[in-house]
Amino acid sequence: MLVDCDRCAVRGDACGDCVITVLLGPPDPVEFDVAERRAIDALAEAGMVPQLRLVPTDSTERDETGAA
C-alpha cells in the first residue's frame, strides 16, 4: 500500500486524526507492506493510534483486499 498524502481526497480535514500524521507528521509518500499494514491496523484497533484515514483520489490506489 502506498500512502501519498498529496493524493488523499480528505487531506486537511482528516490529517489531524490520521495515523500517518500522528506517527510521522505530514510525510512524503509512505509505502507499507502487508505485515506493516496489519500492525498499524492492530494498533488502531487497540486504540493506540488513530485509523488510517486515507481516501485515495485515484480508485486504482487500492490494497489487495480492495480497501482504501
C-alpha positions as CSV (number, residue, x, y, z in Angstrom):
1,M,0.0,0.0,0.0
2,L,1.4,3.4,-1.0
3,V,0.2,6.3,1.2
4,D,0.6,9.5,-0.7
5,C,-1.0,12.3,1.4
6,D,-0.9,14.6,-1.7
7,R,-3.4,12.3,-3.4
8,C,-5.8,11.9,-0.4
9,A,-9.3,13.2,-1.0
10,V,-9.8,14.2,2.7
11,R,-6.3,15.8,3.2
12,G,-6.5,18.6,5.6
13,D,-9.9,17.7,7.1
14,A,-8.7,14.3,8.3
15,C,-5.0,14.8,8.8
16,G,-5.1,15.5,12.5
17,D,-6.9,12.2,13.1
18,C,-4.9,10.0,10.8
19,V,-2.2,7.5,11.9
20,I,0.3,8.8,9.3
21,T,0.2,12.3,10.8
22,V,0.3,11.0,14.4
23,L,3.3,8.7,13.8
24,L,5.3,10.7,11.1
25,G,3.9,14.2,10.8
26,P,2.9,15.3,7.3
27,P,5.2,12.9,5.3
28,D,6.4,12.2,1.8
29,P,4.6,9.2,0.4
30,V,4.9,6.2,2.6
31,E,4.7,2.6,1.4
32,F,3.5,-0.2,3.8
33,D,3.8,-3.9,3.1
34,V,1.1,-6.3,4.2
35,A,2.7,-7.0,7.6
36,E,3.2,-3.3,8.3
37,R,-0.5,-2.6,7.4
38,R,-1.7,-5.3,9.7
39,A,0.5,-4.0,12.5
40,I,-1.0,-0.4,12.1
41,D,-4.5,-1.9,11.9
42,A,-3.8,-3.8,15.2
43,L,-2.5,-0.7,16.9
44,A,-5.6,1.3,15.7
45,E,-8.0,-1.4,16.9
46,A,-6.4,-1.3,20.3
47,G,-6.9,2.4,20.4
48,M,-3.1,3.2,20.5
49,V,-3.1,5.2,17.2
50,P,-5.9,6.6,15.0
51,Q,-7.1,4.7,12.0
52,L,-5.5,5.3,8.6
53,R,-7.9,7.9,7.1
54,L,-6.5,7.9,3.6
55,V,-9.2,8.2,0.9
56,P,-7.3,7.9,-2.4
57,T,-8.4,10.3,-5.2
58,D,-7.5,7.6,-7.7
59,S,-9.5,4.4,-7.4
60,T,-6.6,2.3,-8.6
61,E,-4.8,3.0,-5.4
62,R,-6.3,0.1,-3.5
63,D,-4.7,-2.6,-1.5
64,E,-5.1,-6.3,-2.2
65,T,-8.4,-6.5,-0.3
66,G,-9.9,-3.7,-2.3
67,A,-9.9,-1.3,0.7
68,A,-8.5,2.1,0.5
